[in-house]
């Protein structure tokens, strides 16, 4: 039995943050039913191939598949009243509803929390949007780079002499993890009290939570944090250093005097490492620009993996900066079962496995993402008990389409 066996989620969300959050729950065994239509498929089904520029087959786009593994898929045109009624029936036999539209869309579809709660009093509904469903910015549409910027995180990410870093899917994925956590907390609360709830997630606020220390620094001290590259407020050296080979790097972080002495020993106790300007943590921090250049003059002669083994053996925190290919070939990650081979329509693909380990109920990938409407027969026929004739008629009418 999986951790969330018996939990059913109706997933109206689209793009990245909503679908990835529900995928995390599907990986733990929840039955997640993805709701789309051919009139309005998830935007990630329509992404172009980055190499050819041509659109992927709507049922074989890797962007969609990466975000919707283990889910069931139905085609339901919510612009039609009959489809709305079917959606309500599904909600009536479910535990959670997730949507990621601009605030107000679900209400216009006749699927607001108030209506769904009247259908299922214990339903848990999570709405995730750029700025939440209330407040002066609620009507603002937004996607990851926008709420990365307005959260403040973007201003703090990048090199001191460069612009703020534009982050996209990374930001969506962070919001997705919060969404999944909030749903798990709501399920536990309902288990204890019998009560459902409405969860209103502002992506901007979800990301701002990650820089609470910087917000407090401004509140208490009036300091505005900005970009400082790979530097740390206390530790030095603390950066990413060029290694032997094309675009190969290693991250090194020194937190204590013992670690500094170990690093110096591995480097052969070079003369510059004994200079007064590097004699203690404060001096190293004050002179870290020169320190980084000298350290990189040593790292450039070694491969990043050789350096990792040398430094870690000496008790120094050091790890290569991985490319995507490195992540799937690294021996340590392979031993940790970081990736998993998944069967898809176009062949076998190596995918990132569930990002956690559960001893009694291990999360796992059991099926590829659904094709559009793939599970209409199961959901409407078996779950809702609709006869085949009715399903055929609704397909002809474009309700199930």
Residue, then its C-alpha position, 0 to 999 in steps of 0.5 A: x500500500x502506498x502512503x496516499x492510497x485511497x486519496x482521490x484528487x481532481x486536478x484542474x491545474x495546468x502549466x507547471x506549479x499546479x501539475x507538479x504539486x499533484x504529481x508529487x502526491x500521485x507518486x505517493x499513491x494518490x489517485x489524481x485525475x487530470x481534467x483537460x479538453x481538446x479545446x483547452x489542453x494543458x499548455x505543456x502539451x503544446x511546447x515546441x521541441x527546443x531542437x527542431x522548433x516543431x510542436x510535439x505530438x500532443x500526447x507525447x510532449x516531454x514537458x507534460x509527461x515530466x509533470x503528470x506521471x502516475x495520473x489518470x486523464x479525462x477530456x472534459x470541456x468545462x465550457x459546457x454545463x453538462x461537463x460542469x455537472x460531471x465535474x461536480x459528481x467527481x468532486x462529490x466522490x473525491x478528497x481534494x480539488x486543485x486548480x491554478x487558473x487566474x482567480x475568478x475562473x473557477x467561479x465563472x465555470x460554476x466550480x467555486x469552493x462554495x459550490x463544491x463544498x455544497x456538493x462535498x462538505x469535507x472537500x479540500x480545495x487548493x487554488x494556486x495563483x500568482x498573488x492569491x485570490x484576494x487583495x489589490x493584486x489578485x487580478x494580476x495574471x502571472x507566471x514564474x519569472x514574474x512572481x520570482x521578481x515580485x517576491x524579491x528572490x530574483x533581485x538577490x540571485x545572480x552576480x553583483x555586476x549582472x542583472x537579476x537572474x530570470x528563473x522559471x521552472x525552478x520557481x514553479x517547482x518550489x511553489x509545487x512543493x508548498x502546494x503538496x505540503x499544504x494538501x498533506x497538512x489539510x488531509x491530516x487536519x481533516x483526518x483529525x477533525x472531519x473538516x475540509x478547507x480552502x487553501x489559497x496559495x499566492x506564489x509570490x508569497x510562497x517564494x518570499x518565504x524563502x528569503x525571510x532572513x533578508x526581509x527581517x534584515x530590511x525590517x530591523x536594519x534597513x538593509x536591502x539584500x542584493x546579488x552576491x553571486x556564490x559568496x556567503x555572508x561569513x564563509x570564505x572561500x565559498x564559491x564555484x571554481x573552474x577546473x580542468x576541461x571545458x566548462x567544468x567547475x567545483x563548489x568549495x565551502x570553508x566553514x572552520x579553521x580546521x577545514x581551511x587548514x585541510x584545504x591548504x594541506x591538500x593544495x600543498x601548503x602554498x606560500x600564498x595560503x600562509x599570508x597574513x591576509x588569509x590568516x583567519x576567517x575575517x581576513x579571508x572574507x575581506x580578501x576573498x576576491x584575491x583568494x578566489x583567484x589564487x584558489x582557482x589557479x590551483x583547481x584549474x589543473x585538476x578535474x572536478x571529480x578528482x578534486x571532489x575526492x581529494x577534498x572530501x577525503x580531507x574533510x572539506x565540503x566540495x562537489x562538482x557543478x553537475x551538468x544534466x548529463x552528469x546528474x544521470x551518470x553520477x555514481x552516488x546519485x545512481x546508488x541513491x536511485x536518483x533516476x528511473x527508466x520509464x516506458x513512453x509511447x516514443x521509447x524508454x526514457x530515464x526520468x528523475x525518480x521521486x525525490x524522497x525515500x519512504x521505507x514502508x510506502x516507497x514513492x514510485x513511478x508506476x505509469x507514464x503521463x496520460x494521453x488526452x482523455x485516456x481514462x474517460x472510460x474508467x472515470x465516467x464509466x466505472x467511477x460514475x457508473x455511466x452506461x457506454x451509450x451515455x458516454x458515447x453520446x456525450x463524446x458526440x456532443x463534445x462534452x467528453x472531448 
